[in-house]
């Protein structure tokens, strides 16, 4: 229900705007206000009828460490989520979210207190640290709450059930004339990282009953000693002040627990699932964690800077674990947030990006996350509110400043970067200007395209045995043929030649689109195989008499302008692939072969691979791949190699026939510096035995298959590639080379 705001301002509080947000506890109206003095925002999350006589309410102060960074050293995020849930259940209520970090002293003050606590090995509380740093226990003010209630028109009429454990907060609101009917505690069981802090809050008067319960494991230590330092300007750049540095215990992602070497030995009998990227990382369910008392956080170091130019705090999170070696390239994420992302939203897109970034860094053993929380891609919270859920096209975030700080924490000038669609172009340009080498671009947006690939493969398997309705391929006695294709289609052309020569004696040869002999053969019939008629094909089509053109393509080719000029040419078209921006094709490579079989032999063949599958499921990026087959099949198995290369984002597999394999290729495959995966296709039992004998006592993986038709190999590898894409979240539709490839791919001259 939209809130009717008649009065836009009262005192020093001004109304900015409203938007609806979907939380996992229901729909709320989010009203944003501005404090005119300190320019901070206050958000009022409203549920139900605000004119109800009694409203459940929570006055909540922001906490970046638990609400954004997943730290476990306080209970703020549990209180925030619990209050929103309680208000939703009550049907009528308001949660006030105030940007009052660290009990109002700001994140710099809070971080310096945490640094002091860790410097003294947590023998003092944050209250003690505040006093030693010359700060008060609490700087928070609630005057905005009264003024917002007046703007909403409910200050005089409504009573409030306050969700709070803090008597000072209750008294603060009562002193402002807010009618508190009563208060309800909002308490959660402590963990080993926040128990001491919660006990100190109880000593300061908070109503907490369960904070002193006995926890099985109640001691922990940060990875290294923390040294105190006074804030200082960075060398050669006085724009930034380095303010604080300390560790936070980040909650593990999806039960992937980072074990210490001695723990791995201790739990070796549990048959835990080990992560393929990090030998210290294991998937452990909650029951085992509880029984074995395994409370290992991801320790990340907070490095907090103040940016004088933008008047903002900048957080650089760094992490290293036992998986890191001297050659490990850091995984880096440039992360921004919206204040609204701190709430328990139903759609957790940005929170999931942060979670995935954390896990990628843990797997790698070394990484950095930069957090500069500008709403609306750097345009500010107001712009974000005004545009609501519309996509913001222009990215105004200051990557140059962040990259300057990033360099302070790089051991080498090379990174693997985690990115989203919207940040790619600006990031790439800025990193290039700052001369930082990018080894890999790792996409964080994965679900959409992976599900698309899976769906298309299932549709293909269900349709592959359905009959084709195609006209005859006519061959006259004196016809001469040329055939061409690019990419996978080059290997399809080889298959066409192979099948054609089994049936006809006519002349046929493969020709490249830029062949110098083209001009002499314009009276030949030209067969073009292309899954969607790429623009490069225009180079050869323009030279031809359209009467002599023959096309084998998908129905999507009908959409191309070129088909309007060649309406009368023979065309053999197969079903269109589900339209998307995915790199790997699923239908095309298989259907082209089926079309060729149909038009050259009119065979009806039932393809079946139900009982066979590829068992290999390790991290493929660590392997060299060899596909060994007979010399006939090797002519057109390059199509499989290209799909493996494109789909799994690795180098092209080596495709070689049985006899040539022993001439140098075998020697290279047993190189001690690499792992080898061999696919043996269509070889005899005797040939397979000899290959296995060559690798006796060597750690080489060999998978052998014998099918009756090339399409069955295609379907087998489709299943495997799709499963690998899904298992390892290998992003398809934002392959970072797609834009650059268009320099040539879209060239028709």
Secondary structure, DSSP 8 states (H G I E B T S, - for coil): --------EETTEEEEEEEEEEETTEEEEEEEEEETTT--EEEEEEES-TTSSEEEEEEEE--HHHHTS-B-SSSHHHHHHHHHHHHHHHSSEEEEEE--TTTTTHHHHHHHHHHHHHHTTT-S-HHHHHHHTT--S-----HHHHHHHHHHT-TTT-EEEEE-S-HHHHHHHHHTT--EEEEE-------TTTHHHHHHHHHTT---SSTT---S------SS-------EEETTEEEEEEEEEEEEEE--STTEEE--HHHHHHTGGG--EE-SS-TTEEE--HHHHHHHT----EEEEEEEEEETTTTEEEEEEEEE-TT--TT--EEEEEE---GGGGS-BSS-HHHHHHHHHHHHHHHHTEEEEEE---TTTTT-HHHHHHHTTS--------HHHHHHHHHTT-SSSEEEEEE-GGGHHHHHHHHHHTT-EEEEEEES--HHHHHHHHHHHHHHHHHTTS----------TT--EEEEE-THHHHHHHHHHHHHHHH--S-EEE--TT-TTGGGGTTSEEEEE-SS--GGGHHHHTTS-GGGEEEEEEGGGGGSGGGGT-TTSEEEEE-----S--SS-SHHHHHHHHHHHHHHH--------TT------S-GGGEEEEEEE-HHHHTTTHHHHHHHHHHHT----EEEEHHHIIIIIHHHHT-TTSEEEEEEES--HHHHHHHHHHTTTS--EEEEE--SSHHHHHHHHHHHHHHHHHHTT---TT-TTHHHHHHHHT---
